[in-house]
Amino acid sequence: MYQLNTTYFLIRNRKQRVWNNNGLYVNDGDIRGLYTTPAPSPQLQISYYPRYTGGSVSIVDALQAVGVESSFVSREKIAVKNGITGYKGSADQNNQLLYLLKNGKLIR
């Protein structure tokens, strides 16, 4: 421990910490270690159905072609996972699913 003008310098673990006479830590301008950053969140692994490369315009035929159950209940579950709420099997909803499947972006 060294004394210099009533301020004490303590050297620990190769870092210089400055303490004043009252025992309070004085920031020496180096803020590394004073703040912590949250640990990065683990990356979620998104699994997609295989890309459909056929020419059908039917989501039922396309799902069957890639080996996926194509019943209404199954398509309803797939729609929910892909952000399509209130799935009723309409042409627009089926086209959205088919578009995702053709681009390899239909989430399992």
C-alpha positions in Angstrom: 0.0 0.0 0.0 1.4 3.4 -1.0 0.3 6.8 0.4 0.2 9.8 -1.9 -1.5 13.1 -0.8 -3.9 11.3 1.5 -5.2 9.0 -1.4 -4.3 5.4 -1.1 -3.5 3.2 -4.2 -4.1 -0.5 -3.9 -2.8 -2.8 -6.6 -4.8 -6.0 -6.9 -4.9 -8.4 -9.8 -2.9 -5.9 -12.0 -5.7 -3.3 -11.7 -5.2 0.0 -9.9 -8.0 0.9 -7.6 -8.0 4.3 -5.9 -9.6 4.8 -2.5 -10.0 8.1 -0.8 -9.6 8.8 2.9 -13.2 7.8 3.7 -12.7 4.3 2.2 -14.8 5.1 -0.9 -13.8 3.9 -4.3 -12.7 6.7 -6.7 -13.3 6.0 -10.4 -10.0 6.4 -12.2 -11.8 6.8 -15.6 -11.6 3.1 -16.6 -15.2 1.9 -16.6 -14.4 -1.6 -17.8 -15.7 -4.1 -15.2 -18.0 -1.5 -13.6 -20.9 -2.5 -15.7 -22.0 -5.9 -16.7 -23.7 -6.9 -19.9 -26.3 -9.6 -20.0 -25.3 -12.9 -21.3 -26.3 -13.4 -24.9 -29.6 -15.2 -25.2 -29.3 -18.6 -26.8 -30.2 -18.8 -30.5 -33.4 -20.5 -31.2 -33.1 -23.2 -33.7 -36.0 -22.9 -36.2 -36.8 -26.0 -38.1 -38.4 -25.7 -41.6 -40.3 -28.2 -43.7 -38.4 -29.2 -46.9 -38.8 -26.8 -49.8 -41.5 -27.8 -52.3 -40.3 -27.7 -55.9 -43.4 -29.1 -57.6 -45.9 -27.2 -59.7 -49.1 -27.7 -57.8 -51.1 -24.8 -56.5 -52.7 -26.9 -53.8 -51.3 -26.7 -50.3 -52.6 -30.2 -49.6 -50.8 -31.6 -52.6 -47.6 -29.7 -51.8 -47.6 -30.9 -48.1 -48.2 -34.5 -49.2 -45.4 -34.2 -51.8 -42.9 -33.3 -49.0 -44.2 -36.0 -46.7 -46.3 -33.9 -44.3 -49.7 -34.7 -42.9 -52.1 -32.4 -44.8 -55.3 -32.6 -42.8 -57.2 -29.5 -41.8 -56.1 -29.9 -38.2 -52.4 -30.3 -39.2 -52.6 -27.2 -41.5 -54.2 -25.2 -38.7 -51.3 -26.1 -36.4 -48.8 -25.2 -39.1 -50.6 -21.9 -39.8 -50.4 -20.9 -36.1 -46.7 -21.6 -36.0 -46.2 -19.4 -39.0 -48.2 -16.4 -37.7 -51.5 -17.1 -39.5 -54.2 -16.6 -36.9 -57.7 -17.7 -37.2 -57.0 -20.3 -39.9 -60.1 -21.3 -41.7 -58.6 -22.9 -44.8 -59.3 -20.0 -47.0 -57.6 -19.6 -50.4 -55.6 -16.7 -49.2 -54.4 -18.5 -46.0 -53.5 -21.6 -48.1 -51.6 -19.5 -50.6 -49.6 -18.0 -47.7 -48.7 -21.5 -46.5 -47.9 -22.6 -50.0 -45.7 -19.5 -50.6 -43.7 -20.3 -47.5 -43.4 -23.9 -48.4 -42.1 -23.2 -51.9 -39.5 -20.8 -50.4 -38.4 -23.3 -47.8 -39.6 -21.0 -45.0 -42.6 -22.9 -43.6 -41.8 -23.4 -39.9 -42.4 -26.9 -38.5 
